[in-house]
């Protein structure tokens, strides 16, 4: 398919092979946007998760699946921040207060 010469595309836009990947991406982004954690915290968790996979011997680590690491990083941040277990304090706009989790 050829696009019209005036059409631009976002080369940096994420691509997904499965709907669950799109949902995991959206959930991580939404939790950050609503103040549950800083995006940089999620990014560091993803870096750590991928680093752990890379440090595992090839015979044990399994195949590369980027969004599997994404979900593992998200699970780690959610657990560390107690997002599912600690009560959420919100502001008048129903957004999580930035310091409601440790």
Secondary structure, 3 states (H helix, E strand, C coil): CCCCCCCCCCCCCCCCCCHHHHHHHHHHHHHHHCCCCCHHHHHHHHHHHHHHHHHCCHHHHCCCCHHHHHHHHHHHHHHHCCCCCCCCCECCCCCECCCCCC
